[in-house]
Amino acid sequence: MDLAVLVYRFTRAFPSEELYGLTSQMRRSSISIPCNIAEGQGRNNTSEFRHFLGIARGSNSELQTQIDLARRLQFGTPELLKEAEGLSHEVGKMLFSILESLKSTKR
């Protein structure tokens, strides 16, 4: 959730013509991460949870690509860009760890 909030703050400074472009894409990617984690957890089935964690991980990878694009286009503030990048990498590590811990878990 913190990453999604940060992405919203970061993209506020993007050019207005990007509202339906990169701004929208980044916001949707960042929202997809916690939503898929929540949906997977709500399924109460380990294999489905792993599936939704995989989707969240893909959304995070997509977001990392979009953050890199924003950097190359010099969108947003450098401080928020760096913070978003760092938090996205941290989320990626957490998702990887959770997925690893569920490999041998069966319900």
N, C-alpha and C positions, 0 to 999 in steps of 0.2 A: 504494500500500500504506500509506503514511504517513497518508493521509486516512482510510482504513478503520480503522486503529488509533486514530486520534484520535477518530473518531466513537464507537467502542466506549468509550473513556475518557469522552467527553462524556455519553453516554447512561446510564452507570452511575448518575448522580445523578438520573435521571428517576423520577417516582413509580412504584411497583411496579405499579399498575393499568395503566400504559402498556407493560408488558413485551411484550404481544402487539399493541400498537397502534403508536404513533409510534416507540418504541424499536426494535421489530422492523423497521419500514419503513425507518428511517434506516440501520440496520445492513445491511439487504439492498441498499439503493441504493448504499451506500459500497463494499460488497464487489463489486457488479456492475461497477464502473468498472475496477479492475485485471484482473478475470477476463475481461471482454470484450476488453480490450487484448491480454491474453496469448493468448486464443483466436484473435483476428484475426491476430496475428503468427504464430501457429503454423500458420495456413492456408497461408502462403507464397504468397499470391496478393494482389496489390495491391487489386483490387476488393473482395475479401472482407475484407481488412484495413480498408479504408475503411468498409465496412458495419459491422463490429464497433466501430470507433472512433465511428461515429455512435450506436450503441447506448450506448456508454460515455458519450458526451456527453449523451444523453438521461437516463441515470441520474444524472449530475452535476447536471443541471438539476432533476431530481426532488429530489435531496438538498438543493439550495439552497432549494427551496420548503419542505422539511421543517425546515431550519434556521431559516428565517423563522418558521414556525409555532411551533417550540420557543421562539424569542425572545418571540413574542407571548403564549405561555402561561407564560413565565418558568420554563422547565424548564432544568435544568443550571446550571453555573456560567458567569457572564458571560465569564470569561477563556477557557474552552474553547470557548464559543460563538463568540467573536470569532476564535479561532484556526481553528476548523473552517470558518467562513465565508471567511476569508482564503485558506486552503489550497484550498478548493473553487473559489474564483475563479481561483486560480493553475492548478489542474488544468484548468479550463475553457479558459484561455488556451493551455495546452500542447496540449490536444486540438485546438483550432482551428488552431494552427500546424502540427501534424502533418498534419491533414486538408488544409490549404492546400498544404503541400509535396508531397502525394501527388496533387494534382489532375492534374498533367501526367505523372506517373510511370505507366508501364505495364510489366507483367511478362508 
